[in-house]
Amino acid sequence: MASPNHGSAGSDPRAAGPRWLRALDAFEHRWLWNVSTALMLAAAGIMLLEATARTLFSTSYHWAEEVVRYFVLWSIFLVFGLAPRRGHFIRTELVFERCPLWLRRTFNSASCLGGLLFSGVLVWAGWVQTLNLQRLGMMSETMDLPLWIVKISLLVGAVLLFVYFLYCSVLVFRGRDPYRSAHSENT
């Protein structure tokens, strides 16, 4: 399966971080990226199967659209908090690098606070949504699958994103730049 390029272990200043972070990195690299990729590939395969069946045999599988929707949803939310940890986000380096150190730390602190707030709201919304769907006993459209099982992906992704911003906050508190990319995309 596809996984992000980590480069050498010495290139990432966070590689020598706490044990729990190294365990999380190993879990992400060995499991989450692969599961996410497999789900996306399965969704693409099911879409191809559905398109082929409609074109060649004039038939449609009633479950295909729903399964593809759920696979894509889980695939995205599984790596929701992992992509920024690998440096896959938008940052205006040209402006940021020209700022004085105190202003960069202020921006990083504000970014961490905003990220914690945003991901905290997502965790809360995912928790409320999951509990509500479980309490109501709602089922999926065609597969009669409990809807809370599908929608808990928001909660999982939000918790991973919250952990990311929590770690970034610790790095900012220690005077480090948590958003510096571990490796350049152009090398």
CNS distance restraints for C-alpha pairs under 8 A (distance, minus, plus):
assign (resid   1 and name CA) (resid  34 and name CA) 5.42 0.50 0.50
assign (resid   1 and name CA) (resid  37 and name CA) 6.51 0.50 0.50
assign (resid   1 and name CA) (resid  38 and name CA) 7.09 0.50 0.50
assign (resid   2 and name CA) (resid  33 and name CA) 7.23 0.50 0.50
assign (resid   2 and name CA) (resid  34 and name CA) 6.46 0.50 0.50
assign (resid   2 and name CA) (resid  37 and name CA) 6.46 0.50 0.50
assign (resid   3 and name CA) (resid  29 and name CA) 6.76 0.50 0.50
assign (resid   3 and name CA) (resid  33 and name CA) 5.71 0.50 0.50
assign (resid   3 and name CA) (resid  34 and name CA) 6.68 0.50 0.50
assign (resid   4 and name CA) (resid  29 and name CA) 7.91 0.50 0.50
assign (resid   4 and name CA) (resid  33 and name CA) 7.95 0.50 0.50
assign (resid   4 and name CA) (resid  86 and name CA) 7.82 0.50 0.50
assign (resid   6 and name CA) (resid 183 and name CA) 7.70 0.50 0.50
assign (resid   7 and name CA) (resid  11 and name CA) 6.91 0.50 0.50
assign (resid   7 and name CA) (resid 183 and name CA) 6.96 0.50 0.50
assign (resid   8 and name CA) (resid  12 and name CA) 7.59 0.50 0.50
assign (resid   9 and name CA) (resid  15 and name CA) 6.40 0.50 0.50
assign (resid  10 and name CA) (resid  15 and name CA) 7.21 0.50 0.50
assign (resid  11 and name CA) (resid 182 and name CA) 6.31 0.50 0.50
assign (resid  11 and name CA) (resid 183 and name CA) 6.91 0.50 0.50
assign (resid  12 and name CA) (resid 182 and name CA) 4.75 0.50 0.50
assign (resid  12 and name CA) (resid 183 and name CA) 7.32 0.50 0.50
assign (resid  13 and name CA) (resid 182 and name CA) 7.16 0.50 0.50
assign (resid  15 and name CA) (resid  22 and name CA) 7.18 0.50 0.50
assign (resid  16 and name CA) (resid  22 and name CA) 7.87 0.50 0.50
assign (resid  17 and name CA) (resid  21 and name CA) 6.36 0.50 0.50
assign (resid  17 and name CA) (resid  22 and name CA) 6.73 0.50 0.50
assign (resid  18 and name CA) (resid  22 and name CA) 6.51 0.50 0.50
assign (resid  19 and name CA) (resid  23 and name CA) 6.19 0.50 0.50
assign (resid  20 and name CA) (resid  24 and name CA) 6.09 0.50 0.50
assign (resid  21 and name CA) (resid  25 and name CA) 6.08 0.50 0.50
assign (resid  22 and name CA) (resid  26 and name CA) 6.21 0.50 0.50
assign (resid  23 and name CA) (resid  27 and name CA) 6.12 0.50 0.50
assign (resid  24 and name CA) (resid  28 and name CA) 6.03 0.50 0.50
assign (resid  25 and name CA) (resid  29 and name CA) 6.00 0.50 0.50
assign (resid  26 and name CA) (resid  30 and name CA) 5.90 0.50 0.50
assign (resid  27 and name CA) (resid  31 and name CA) 5.50 0.50 0.50
assign (resid  27 and name CA) (resid  32 and name CA) 6.77 0.50 0.50
assign (resid  28 and name CA) (resid  32 and name CA) 4.72 0.50 0.50
assign (resid  28 and name CA) (resid  33 and name CA) 6.07 0.50 0.50
assign (resid  28 and name CA) (resid  82 and name CA) 7.44 0.50 0.50
assign (resid  29 and name CA) (resid  33 and name CA) 5.86 0.50 0.50
assign (resid  29 and name CA) (resid  34 and name CA) 7.58 0.50 0.50
assign (resid  30 and name CA) (resid  34 and name CA) 6.64 0.50 0.50
assign (resid  31 and name CA) (resid  35 and name CA) 6.04 0.50 0.50
assign (resid  32 and name CA) (resid  36 and name CA) 5.97 0.50 0.50
assign (resid  32 and name CA) (resid  78 and name CA) 6.51 0.50 0.50
assign (resid  32 and name CA) (resid  79 and name CA) 6.98 0.50 0.50
assign (resid  33 and name CA) (resid  37 and name CA) 6.06 0.50 0.50
assign (resid  33 and name CA) (resid  78 and name CA) 7.90 0.50 0.50
assign (resid  33 and name CA) (resid  79 and name CA) 6.83 0.50 0.50
assign (resid  34 and name CA) (resid  38 and name CA) 6.04 0.50 0.50
assign (resid  35 and name CA) (resid  39 and name CA) 6.11 0.50 0.50
assign (resid  35 and name CA) (resid  75 and name CA) 7.45 0.50 0.50
assign (resid  36 and name CA) (resid  40 and name CA) 6.28 0.50 0.50
assign (resid  36 and name CA) (resid  74 and name CA) 7.25 0.50 0.50
assign (resid  36 and name CA) (resid  75 and name CA) 4.28 0.50 0.50
assign (resid  36 and name CA) (resid  76 and name CA) 7.08 0.50 0.50
assign (resid  36 and name CA) (resid  78 and name CA) 6.33 0.50 0.50
assign (resid  36 and name CA) (resid  79 and name CA) 7.01 0.50 0.50
assign (resid  37 and name CA) (resid  41 and name CA) 6.11 0.50 0.50
assign (resid  37 and name CA) (resid  75 and name CA) 6.91 0.50 0.50
assign (resid  38 and name CA) (resid  42 and name CA) 5.99 0.50 0.50
assign (resid  39 and name CA) (resid  43 and name CA) 6.10 0.50 0.50
assign (resid  39 and name CA) (resid  71 and name CA) 5.35 0.50 0.50
assign (resid  39 and name CA) (resid  72 and name CA) 6.81 0.50 0.50
assign (resid  39 and name CA) (resid  74 and name CA) 7.53 0.50 0.50
assign (resid  39 and name CA) (resid  75 and name CA) 5.71 0.50 0.50
assign (resid  40 and name CA) (resid  44 and name CA) 6.23 0.50 0.50
assign (resid  40 and name CA) (resid  71 and name CA) 6.48 0.50 0.50
assign (resid  40 and name CA) (resid  72 and name CA) 5.85 0.50 0.50
assign (resid  40 and name CA) (resid  75 and name CA) 6.02 0.50 0.50
assign (resid  41 and name CA) (resid  45 and name CA) 6.12 0.50 0.50
assign (resid  42 and name CA) (resid  46 and name CA) 6.10 0.50 0.50
assign (resid  42 and name CA) (resid  68 and name CA) 7.94 0.50 0.50
assign (resid  42 and name CA) (resid  71 and name CA) 7.57 0.50 0.50
assign (resid  43 and name CA) (resid  47 and name CA) 6.16 0.50 0.50
assign (resid  43 and name CA) (resid  67 and name CA) 7.39 0.50 0.50
assign (resid  43 and name CA) (resid  68 and name CA) 4.73 0.50 0.50
assign (resid  43 and name CA) (resid  69 and name CA) 7.85 0.50 0.50
assign (resid  43 and name CA) (resid  71 and name CA) 5.92 0.50 0.50
assign (resid  43 and name CA) (resid  72 and name CA) 6.58 0.50 0.50
assign (resid  44 and name CA) (resid  48 and name CA) 6.15 0.50 0.50
assign (resid  44 and name CA) (resid  68 and name CA) 7.65 0.50 0.50
assign (resid  45 and name CA) (resid  49 and name CA) 6.11 0.50 0.50
assign (resid  46 and name CA) (resid  50 and name CA) 6.09 0.50 0.50
assign (resid  46 and name CA) (resid  64 and name CA) 6.45 0.50 0.50
assign (resid  46 and name CA) (resid  68 and name CA) 6.78 0.50 0.50
assign (resid  47 and name CA) (resid  51 and name CA) 6.10 0.50 0.50
assign (resid  47 and name CA) (resid  64 and name CA) 7.17 0.50 0.50
assign (resid  47 and name CA) (resid  65 and name CA) 7.71 0.50 0.50
assign (resid  47 and name CA) (resid  68 and name CA) 7.02 0.50 0.50
assign (resid  48 and name CA) (resid  52 and name CA) 6.02 0.50 0.50
assign (resid  49 and name CA) (resid  53 and name CA) 6.05 0.50 0.50
assign (resid  50 and name CA) (resid  54 and name CA) 6.12 0.50 0.50
assign (resid  50 and name CA) (resid  60 and name CA) 6.35 0.50 0.50
assign (resid  50 and name CA) (resid  61 and name CA) 6.66 0.50 0.50
assign (resid  50 and name CA) (resid  64 and name CA) 6.75 0.50 0.50
assign (resid  51 and name CA) (resid  55 and name CA) 6.06 0.50 0.50
assign (resid  52 and name CA) (resid  56 and name CA) 5.83 0.50 0.50
assign (resid  52 and name CA) (resid  57 and name CA) 7.67 0.50 0.50
assign (resid  53 and name CA) (resid  57 and name CA) 5.14 0.50 0.50
assign (resid  53 and name CA) (resid  58 and name CA) 6.28 0.50 0.50
assign (resid  53 and name CA) (resid  59 and name CA) 5.63 0.50 0.50
assign (resid  53 and name CA) (resid  60 and name CA) 6.33 0.50 0.50
assign (resid  54 and name CA) (resid  58 and name CA) 4.44 0.50 0.50
assign (resid  54 and name CA) (resid  59 and name CA) 4.94 0.50 0.50
assign (resid  54 and name CA) (resid  60 and name CA) 5.65 0.50 0.50
assign (resid  62 and name CA) (resid 142 and name CA) 7.06 0.50 0.50
assign (resid  63 and name CA) (resid  67 and name CA) 6.18 0.50 0.50
assign (resid  63 and name CA) (resid 142 and name CA) 5.93 0.50 0.50
assign (resid  63 and name CA) (resid 143 and name CA) 6.71 0.50 0.50
assign (resid  64 and name CA) (resid  68 and name CA) 6.10 0.50 0.50
assign (resid  65 and name CA) (resid  69 and name CA) 6.17 0.50 0.50
assign (resid  66 and name CA) (resid  70 and name CA) 6.28 0.50 0.50
assign (resid  66 and name CA) (resid 141 and name CA) 7.57 0.50 0.50
assign (resid  66 and name CA) (resid 142 and name CA) 7.37 0.50 0.50
assign (resid  67 and name CA) (resid  71 and name CA) 6.05 0.50 0.50
assign (resid  68 and name CA) (resid  72 and name CA) 6.09 0.50 0.50
assign (resid  69 and name CA) (resid  73 and name CA) 6.12 0.50 0.50
assign (resid  70 and name CA) (resid  74 and name CA) 6.14 0.50 0.50
assign (resid  70 and name CA) (resid 150 and name CA) 6.55 0.50 0.50
assign (resid  71 and name CA) (resid  75 and name CA) 5.95 0.50 0.50
assign (resid  72 and name CA) (resid  76 and name CA) 6.13 0.50 0.50
assign (resid  73 and name CA) (resid  77 and name CA) 6.23 0.50 0.50
assign (resid  73 and name CA) (resid 153 and name CA) 7.24 0.50 0.50
assign (resid  74 and name CA) (resid  78 and name CA) 5.87 0.50 0.50
assign (resid  74 and name CA) (resid 150 and name CA) 7.70 0.50 0.50
assign (resid  74 and name CA) (resid 153 and name CA) 5.60 0.50 0.50
assign (resid  75 and name CA) (resid  79 and name CA) 6.91 0.50 0.50
assign (resid  76 and name CA) (resid  80 and name CA) 6.00 0.50 0.50
assign (resid  77 and name CA) (resid  81 and name CA) 7.77 0.50 0.50
assign (resid  77 and name CA) (resid 153 and name CA) 5.86 0.50 0.50
assign (resid  77 and name CA) (resid 154 and name CA) 6.14 0.50 0.50
assign (resid  77 and name CA) (resid 156 and name CA) 7.05 0.50 0.50
assign (resid  77 and name CA) (resid 157 and name CA) 4.55 0.50 0.50
assign (resid  77 and name CA) (resid 158 and name CA) 7.76 0.50 0.50
assign (resid  78 and name CA) (resid  82 and name CA) 7.86 0.50 0.50
assign (resid  78 and name CA) (resid 153 and name CA) 7.10 0.50 0.50
assign (resid  78 and name CA) (resid 156 and name CA) 6.87 0.50 0.50
assign (resid  78 and name CA) (resid 157 and name CA) 5.38 0.50 0.50
assign (resid  79 and name CA) (resid  83 and name CA) 5.99 0.50 0.50
assign (resid  79 and name CA) (resid 157 and name CA) 6.85 0.50 0.50
assign (resid  80 and name CA) (resid  84 and name CA) 7.96 0.50 0.50
assign (resid  80 and name CA) (resid 157 and name CA) 5.26 0.50 0.50
assign (resid  80 and name CA) (resid 158 and name CA) 7.31 0.50 0.50
assign (resid  80 and name CA) (resid 160 and name CA) 7.17 0.50 0.50
assign (resid  80 and name CA) (resid 161 and name CA) 6.40 0.50 0.50
assign (resid  81 and name CA) (resid  85 and name CA) 7.14 0.50 0.50
assign (resid  81 and name CA) (resid 157 and name CA) 6.03 0.50 0.50
assign (resid  81 and name CA) (resid 158 and name CA) 6.97 0.50 0.50
assign (resid  81 and name CA) (resid 159 and name CA) 7.74 0.50 0.50
assign (resid  81 and name CA) (resid 160 and name CA) 4.69 0.50 0.50
assign (resid  81 and name CA) (resid 161 and name CA) 3.69 0.50 0.50
assign (resid  81 and name CA) (resid 162 and name CA) 7.40 0.50 0.50
assign (resid  81 and name CA) (resid 163 and name CA) 7.77 0.50 0.50
assign (resid  81 and name CA) (resid 164 and name CA) 6.29 0.50 0.50
assign (resid  82 and name CA) (resid  86 and name CA) 6.67 0.50 0.50
assign (resid  82 and name CA) (resid 160 and name CA) 7.07 0.50 0.50
assign (resid  82 and name CA) (resid 161 and name CA) 7.15 0.50 0.50
assign (resid  82 and name CA) (resid 164 and name CA) 7.58 0.50 0.50
assign (resid  83 and name CA) (resid  87 and name CA) 6.69 0.50 0.50
assign (resid  83 and name CA) (resid  88 and name CA) 5.32 0.50 0.50
assign (resid  83 and name CA) (resid  89 and name CA) 7.44 0.50 0.50
assign (resid  84 and name CA) (resid  88 and name CA) 4.97 0.50 0.50
assign (resid  84 and name CA) (resid  89 and name CA) 5.62 0.50 0.50
assign (resid  84 and name CA) (resid 164 and name CA) 7.88 0.50 0.50
assign (resid  85 and name CA) (resid 164 and name CA) 6.68 0.50 0.50
assign (resid  86 and name CA) (resid 181 and name CA) 7.11 0.50 0.50
assign (resid  86 and name CA) (resid 182 and name CA) 7.15 0.50 0.50
assign (resid  87 and name CA) (resid 179 and name CA) 6.96 0.50 0.50
assign (resid  87 and name CA) (resid 180 and name CA) 7.25 0.50 0.50
assign (resid  87 and name CA) (resid 181 and name CA) 4.85 0.50 0.50
assign (resid  87 and name CA) (resid 182 and name CA) 6.87 0.50 0.50
assign (resid  92 and name CA) (resid  96 and name CA) 6.06 0.50 0.50
assign (resid  93 and name CA) (resid  97 and name CA) 5.67 0.50 0.50
assign (resid  94 and name CA) (resid  98 and name CA) 6.76 0.50 0.50
assign (resid  95 and name CA) (resid  99 and name CA) 6.78 0.50 0.50
assign (resid  96 and name CA) (resid 104 and name CA) 6.69 0.50 0.50
assign (resid  97 and name CA) (resid 104 and name CA) 7.94 0.50 0.50
assign (resid  99 and name CA) (resid 103 and name CA) 6.14 0.50 0.50
assign (resid  99 and name CA) (resid 104 and name CA) 6.17 0.50 0.50
assign (resid 100 and name CA) (resid 104 and name CA) 6.37 0.50 0.50
assign (resid 101 and name CA) (resid 105 and name CA) 6.23 0.50 0.50
assign (resid 102 and name CA) (resid 106 and name CA) 6.18 0.50 0.50
assign (resid 103 and name CA) (resid 107 and name CA) 6.12 0.50 0.50
assign (resid 104 and name CA) (resid 108 and name CA) 6.06 0.50 0.50
assign (resid 105 and name CA) (resid 109 and name CA) 6.01 0.50 0.50
assign (resid 105 and name CA) (resid 172 and name CA) 7.03 0.50 0.50
assign (resid 105 and name CA) (resid 175 and name CA) 7.48 0.50 0.50
assign (resid 105 and name CA) (resid 177 and name CA) 7.60 0.50 0.50
assign (resid 106 and name CA) (resid 110 and name CA) 6.13 0.50 0.50
assign (resid 107 and name CA) (resid 111 and name CA) 5.98 0.50 0.50
assign (resid 108 and name CA) (resid 112 and name CA) 6.11 0.50 0.50
assign (resid 108 and name CA) (resid 172 and name CA) 6.74 0.50 0.50
assign (resid 108 and name CA) (resid 177 and name CA) 7.20 0.50 0.50
assign (resid 108 and name CA) (resid 178 and name CA) 7.67 0.50 0.50
assign (resid 109 and name CA) (resid 113 and name CA) 6.13 0.50 0.50
assign (resid 109 and name CA) (resid 169 and name CA) 7.03 0.50 0.50
assign (resid 109 and name CA) (resid 172 and name CA) 6.41 0.50 0.50
assign (resid 110 and name CA) (resid 114 and name CA) 6.03 0.50 0.50
assign (resid 111 and name CA) (resid 115 and name CA) 5.97 0.50 0.50
assign (resid 112 and name CA) (resid 116 and name CA) 5.98 0.50 0.50
assign (resid 112 and name CA) (resid 165 and name CA) 5.81 0.50 0.50
assign (resid 112 and name CA) (resid 166 and name CA) 7.60 0.50 0.50
assign (resid 112 and name CA) (resid 168 and name CA) 6.46 0.50 0.50
assign (resid 112 and name CA) (resid 169 and name CA) 5.59 0.50 0.50
assign (resid 113 and name CA) (resid 117 and name CA) 6.11 0.50 0.50
assign (resid 113 and name CA) (resid 169 and name CA) 7.67 0.50 0.50
assign (resid 114 and name CA) (resid 118 and name CA) 6.02 0.50 0.50
assign (resid 115 and name CA) (resid 119 and name CA) 5.92 0.50 0.50
assign (resid 115 and name CA) (resid 162 and name CA) 7.54 0.50 0.50
assign (resid 115 and name CA) (resid 165 and name CA) 5.92 0.50 0.50
assign (resid 116 and name CA) (resid 120 and name CA) 5.71 0.50 0.50
assign (resid 116 and name CA) (resid 162 and name CA) 5.95 0.50 0.50
assign (resid 116 and name CA) (resid 165 and name CA) 5.67 0.50 0.50
assign (resid 116 and name CA) (resid 166 and name CA) 6.80 0.50 0.50
assign (resid 117 and name CA) (resid 121 and name CA) 6.18 0.50 0.50
assign (resid 118 and name CA) (resid 122 and name CA) 6.33 0.50 0.50
assign (resid 119 and name CA) (resid 123 and name CA) 6.08 0.50 0.50
assign (resid 119 and name CA) (resid 158 and name CA) 5.59 0.50 0.50
assign (resid 119 and name CA) (resid 159 and name CA) 7.31 0.50 0.50
assign (resid 119 and name CA) (resid 161 and name CA) 6.08 0.50 0.50
assign (resid 119 and name CA) (resid 162 and name CA) 5.13 0.50 0.50
assign (resid 120 and name CA) (resid 124 and name CA) 6.20 0.50 0.50
assign (resid 120 and name CA) (resid 158 and name CA) 7.48 0.50 0.50
assign (resid 120 and name CA) (resid 162 and name CA) 6.44 0.50 0.50
assign (resid 121 and name CA) (resid 125 and name CA) 6.03 0.50 0.50
assign (resid 122 and name CA) (resid 126 and name CA) 5.89 0.50 0.50
assign (resid 122 and name CA) (resid 154 and name CA) 7.52 0.50 0.50
assign (resid 122 and name CA) (resid 155 and name CA) 7.14 0.50 0.50
assign (resid 122 and name CA) (resid 158 and name CA) 5.56 0.50 0.50
assign (resid 123 and name CA) (resid 127 and name CA) 6.03 0.50 0.50
assign (resid 123 and name CA) (resid 154 and name CA) 7.70 0.50 0.50
assign (resid 123 and name CA) (resid 155 and name CA) 5.41 0.50 0.50
assign (resid 123 and name CA) (resid 158 and name CA) 5.14 0.50 0.50
assign (resid 123 and name CA) (resid 159 and name CA) 5.99 0.50 0.50
assign (resid 123 and name CA) (resid 162 and name CA) 7.88 0.50 0.50
assign (resid 124 and name CA) (resid 128 and name CA) 6.13 0.50 0.50
assign (resid 124 and name CA) (resid 155 and name CA) 7.96 0.50 0.50
assign (resid 125 and name CA) (resid 129 and name CA) 5.94 0.50 0.50
assign (resid 125 and name CA) (resid 155 and name CA) 7.72 0.50 0.50
assign (resid 126 and name CA) (resid 130 and name CA) 5.96 0.50 0.50
assign (resid 126 and name CA) (resid 151 and name CA) 7.83 0.50 0.50
assign (resid 126 and name CA) (resid 152 and name CA) 6.63 0.50 0.50
assign (resid 126 and name CA) (resid 154 and name CA) 5.40 0.50 0.50
assign (resid 126 and name CA) (resid 155 and name CA) 4.36 0.50 0.50
assign (resid 126 and name CA) (resid 158 and name CA) 7.57 0.50 0.50
assign (resid 127 and name CA) (resid 131 and name CA) 6.13 0.50 0.50
assign (resid 127 and name CA) (resid 152 and name CA) 7.81 0.50 0.50
assign (resid 127 and name CA) (resid 155 and name CA) 6.09 0.50 0.50
assign (resid 128 and name CA) (resid 132 and name CA) 5.96 0.50 0.50
assign (resid 129 and name CA) (resid 133 and name CA) 6.07 0.50 0.50
assign (resid 129 and name CA) (resid 148 and name CA) 7.82 0.50 0.50
assign (resid 129 and name CA) (resid 151 and name CA) 7.66 0.50 0.50
assign (resid 129 and name CA) (resid 152 and name CA) 8.00 0.50 0.50
assign (resid 130 and name CA) (resid 134 and name CA) 6.08 0.50 0.50
assign (resid 130 and name CA) (resid 148 and name CA) 5.16 0.50 0.50
assign (resid 130 and name CA) (resid 149 and name CA) 7.89 0.50 0.50
assign (resid 130 and name CA) (resid 151 and name CA) 6.50 0.50 0.50
assign (resid 130 and name CA) (resid 152 and name CA) 5.72 0.50 0.50
assign (resid 130 and name CA) (resid 155 and name CA) 7.86 0.50 0.50
assign (resid 131 and name CA) (resid 135 and name CA) 5.97 0.50 0.50
assign (resid 131 and name CA) (resid 148 and name CA) 7.55 0.50 0.50
assign (resid 132 and name CA) (resid 136 and name CA) 6.06 0.50 0.50
assign (resid 133 and name CA) (resid 137 and name CA) 5.98 0.50 0.50
assign (resid 133 and name CA) (resid 138 and name CA) 5.81 0.50 0.50
assign (resid 133 and name CA) (resid 147 and name CA) 6.46 0.50 0.50
assign (resid 133 and name CA) (resid 148 and name CA) 5.15 0.50 0.50
assign (resid 134 and name CA) (resid 138 and name CA) 7.01 0.50 0.50
assign (resid 134 and name CA) (resid 146 and name CA) 7.62 0.50 0.50
assign (resid 134 and name CA) (resid 147 and name CA) 7.59 0.50 0.50
assign (resid 134 and name CA) (resid 148 and name CA) 5.51 0.50 0.50
assign (resid 137 and name CA) (resid 146 and name CA) 6.82 0.50 0.50
assign (resid 137 and name CA) (resid 147 and name CA) 7.75 0.50 0.50
assign (resid 138 and name CA) (resid 146 and name CA) 6.09 0.50 0.50
assign (resid 138 and name CA) (resid 147 and name CA) 5.66 0.50 0.50
assign (resid 138 and name CA) (resid 148 and name CA) 7.56 0.50 0.50
assign (resid 139 and name CA) (resid 144 and name CA) 5.20 0.50 0.50
assign (resid 139 and name CA) (resid 145 and name CA) 5.33 0.50 0.50
assign (resid 139 and name CA) (resid 146 and name CA) 4.50 0.50 0.50
assign (resid 139 and name CA) (resid 147 and name CA) 4.96 0.50 0.50
assign (resid 140 and name CA) (resid 144 and name CA) 5.11 0.50 0.50
assign (resid 140 and name CA) (resid 145 and name CA) 5.18 0.50 0.50
assign (resid 140 and name CA) (resid 146 and name CA) 6.21 0.50 0.50
assign (resid 140 and name CA) (resid 147 and name CA) 5.34 0.50 0.50
assign (resid 145 and name CA) (resid 149 and name CA) 7.69 0.50 0.50
assign (resid 146 and name CA) (resid 150 and name CA) 7.35 0.50 0.50
assign (resid 147 and name CA) (resid 151 and name CA) 6.19 0.50 0.50
assign (resid 148 and name CA) (resid 152 and name CA) 5.79 0.50 0.50
assign (resid 149 and name CA) (resid 153 and name CA) 7.76 0.50 0.50
assign (resid 151 and name CA) (resid 155 and name CA) 7.85 0.50 0.50
assign (resid 152 and name CA) (resid 156 and name CA) 6.39 0.50 0.50
assign (resid 153 and name CA) (resid 157 and name CA) 6.08 0.50 0.50
assign (resid 154 and name CA) (resid 158 and name CA) 5.98 0.50 0.50
assign (resid 155 and name CA) (resid 159 and name CA) 6.09 0.50 0.50
assign (resid 156 and name CA) (resid 160 and name CA) 6.39 0.50 0.50
assign (resid 157 and name CA) (resid 161 and name CA) 6.20 0.50 0.50
assign (resid 158 and name CA) (resid 162 and name CA) 6.04 0.50 0.50
assign (resid 159 and name CA) (resid 163 and name CA) 6.19 0.50 0.50
assign (resid 160 and name CA) (resid 164 and name CA) 6.32 0.50 0.50
assign (resid 161 and name CA) (resid 165 and name CA) 6.39 0.50 0.50
assign (resid 162 and name CA) (resid 166 and name CA) 6.02 0.50 0.50
assign (resid 163 and name CA) (resid 167 and name CA) 6.18 0.50 0.50
assign (resid 164 and name CA) (resid 168 and name CA) 6.26 0.50 0.50
assign (resid 165 and name CA) (resid 169 and name CA) 6.07 0.50 0.50
assign (resid 166 and name CA) (resid 170 and name CA) 6.47 0.50 0.50
assign (resid 167 and name CA) (resid 171 and name CA) 6.41 0.50 0.50
assign (resid 168 and name CA) (resid 172 and name CA) 6.21 0.50 0.50
assign (resid 168 and name CA) (resid 178 and name CA) 5.08 0.50 0.50
assign (resid 168 and name CA) (resid 179 and name CA) 7.57 0.50 0.50
assign (resid 169 and name CA) (resid 173 and name CA) 6.11 0.50 0.50
assign (resid 169 and name CA) (resid 178 and name CA) 7.78 0.50 0.50
assign (resid 170 and name CA) (resid 174 and name CA) 6.31 0.50 0.50
assign (resid 171 and name CA) (resid 175 and name CA) 6.38 0.50 0.50
assign (resid 171 and name CA) (resid 176 and name CA) 5.23 0.50 0.50
assign (resid 171 and name CA) (resid 177 and name CA) 6.74 0.50 0.50
assign (resid 171 and name CA) (resid 178 and name CA) 5.68 0.50 0.50
assign (resid 172 and name CA) (resid 176 and name CA) 5.21 0.50 0.50
assign (resid 172 and name CA) (resid 177 and name CA) 6.19 0.50 0.50
assign (resid 172 and name CA) (resid 178 and name CA) 6.41 0.50 0.50
assign (resid 183 and name CA) (resid 187 and name CA) 7.95 0.50 0.50
